[in-house]
Amino acid sequence: MIKGVNHRIIEVTDSDCAYFERVLFFVKPEYSALSEGTLRDRAKAVARAASAPPPSKVAQARWAAAGALLGAAALGAAILAALQAMLG
């Protein structure tokens, strides 16, 4: 365990996630009395549970962003057409 100036820090280097090399956890003062093993086990469990979103969620977010941009472009074109019709 690494001791900071005001914090105790747990470093997890085996998170089993391709995206992260290591994860740092800052231990709350009220839990600093727990054993290092307990804190390290809990930190490893949390690090393993945190992973990148599944590819389907990423694709869904991209499609939603593309739809929003197309909708905004269509709205802008409609407003421009309405203004041109009003001005003659």
C-alpha angles and dihedrals in degrees: 000000000000117000117216128194094265102359140058111226131202116202118203115194099171102061094146089228122122092212100058131057095191140349127218121209122194109212117225112242093241090059098043090097091066117102119271090240093056092048092046093049091050092046091051091050092052092045092052092048093052109079140145118286115267115267091250091062092049091050091047091053091050092051091048091052091048090050092050091051092048090048091051091049091050091049091050091050091049092051091048091050091049092050092049090050091051094049093048 
